[in-house]
Amino acid sequence: MASERSDDPPLSDSPDRWPAMVWIAAGIWQFAAFPMLFAWWKGVLYFLVGAPVMLLVTGTATARLRGVMLDMVRDVFPVKDRFTRLIAVLLRVMLAALEGVLVLTAARGAFMLMA
């Protein structure tokens, strides 16, 4: 890993929690619209099995992708200035949008399987 700069936030190895939160929010929204999709075992399966999987798999992947992206920006732009920060923020936003789409697509696939 590249050397940490003093003004950069420290990277942690813990998984990001937001993919699991998006998964749960999508489930709550879908439950409000179509409660029959969540008949007893389907709701248990979606919330108690799906959320930990999203936390472990997707959360770990997003944390590692963010670290790789920061290292890439540091290697390409060794001098930290406004342009470098702009590039880093834009890459972070694009990565977050892609991750959100992937989590929502997985949730939609789970809803289709439950129907």
Secondary structure as GFF3:
##gff-version 3
##sequence-region A 1 115
A	DSSP	alpha_helix	18	33	.	.	.	ID=ss1
A	DSSP	three_ten_helix	35	38	.	.	.	ID=ss2
A	DSSP	alpha_helix	40	44	.	.	.	ID=ss3
A	DSSP	pi_helix	45	50	.	.	.	ID=ss4
A	DSSP	alpha_helix	51	53	.	.	.	ID=ss5
A	DSSP	pi_helix	54	58	.	.	.	ID=ss6
A	DSSP	alpha_helix	59	76	.	.	.	ID=ss7
A	DSSP	alpha_helix	82	114	.	.	.	ID=ss8
###
